[in-house]
Amino acid sequence: MAAPFSLESQADKPMAHLNIGERPGHPVDPAYNGIWLIDNREIPNGPVQSILVSPGKRKVDYICPGIMVLDGYQTASADFIAGEQYEISCENEPGIKVVRGGA
């Protein structure tokens, strides 16, 4: 089964783009903060700050800047649409939101 994500753009496979959001006053530790898994599939050399996601309902495991987790990752789900840009909100209400629609 193909991975539900890609680190590189593929012309023959339209995908959505997902970024980890910022948290003011909390610097990003690239070795700790970011996107770790999608649909329980580990991101190679993770975490990453940005990734392409296959369309469909996906579960994303991540760690926002300034957050310490002891029992796993923060988790959110979204129904991704190819061509749209999404961001994991690391402020106030956690979750995944559309930040820019596709063409």
Stockholm file with secondary structure:
# STOCKHOLM 1.0

chainA/1-103         MAAPFSLESQADKPMAHLNIGERPGHPVDPAYNGIWLIDNREIPNGPVQSILVSPGKRKVDYICPGIMVLDGYQTASADFIAGEQYEISCENEPGIKVVRGGA
#=GR chainA/1-103 SS CCCSEESSCCTTSCCEEEEECCCTTCCCCTTTSEEEEETTEECTTCCBSEEEECSEEEEEEEECTTCCCSSSCEEEEEEECTTCEEEEECSSSCEEEEEECCC
#=GC SS_cons         CCCSEESSCCTTSCCEEEEECCCTTCCCCTTTSEEEEETTEECTTCCBSEEEECSEEEEEEEECTTCCCSSSCEEEEEEECTTCEEEEECSSSCEEEEEECCC
//
